[in-house]
């Protein structure tokens, strides 16, 4: 099993590289002072360094459940399992709940594809349309796999948000097939206009709703969660106990103390304002410096995705790295036959000045490669 392209590229880029590659939050927006205060409070209690319950720290689970209820998705603390990042949640589900396979979006989140591959879970891909996954092939696929893994809010890698009509259609298809829905939602709080009710809210007994503090607080804490029925959580809990006993007590208590004293909403409001401005800066840089790039502007999340029609973006990566700029070619997000002319750009990590310079470097490499290709064709036909 090979490593993820994104993890490999993050290993080779330097501090001077302008990186659009990883899904990194803006480190300048980490609430450091608030976490220092929370750490002083938490570290005054010896229990913060002790073993804790496998299902997770109860006060944190209660806060997560209350947030679901406030959003219109009735949830109890007993229906929350704290995980070591939402990536672990995908691993737990892959290892315990998917005997026949799973249907995924195309293009798909790389981390999920890796988790399914490691657990030897068969995947079937269904293409995304402008408003969400294509329904006719989804219905056919989940009849075979019995499960769908979807990211309806600002999908990774495309940044797409499912329409209300498509969400209703997905829920009906999953219920009609007596299948399971794995709804991954690490970006759902990073909206630029309004929140959307999870698809899982209409089918709480047949769904797993995954959340993460990585994108909204800090990824280094490695804390995520699953919202599911108690019966389904018990199956995940058996596997989690075999893997790591429980998620870090200290990290869970740090987040709980931060939430207790600072709340989440003010911090999330700040993130949305900053990230929307960054998305606009990257969009403007692309339109002015790389006009051949075709894309739709995302309405939230962390990624901008598009195409250089007829151009193999994977051949562009090395030329860009030589110039000190990194991105991820879209071909990496396909488990089977890839689309060769797509690419993903992260807009949350770099500042607007870096974006402008980085897109300029990409445009230079793109033009150079086109000239090289034309020259090569001319020589071959001479």
Beta strands, then each sheet from edge to edge (+ up, - down):
strand 1: 18-19
strand 2: 80-83
strand 3: 102-106
strand 4: 123-129
strand 5: 132-133
strand 6: 147-150
strand 7: 180-184
strand 8: 207-212
strand 9: 224-227
strand 10: 293-295
strand 11: 303-308
strand 12: 325-326
strand 13: 328-329
strand 14: 342-346
sheet 1: 1+ 12+
sheet 2: 2+ 9- 8+ 7+ 6+ 3+ 4+ 5-
sheet 3: 10+ 11- 14+ 13-
end
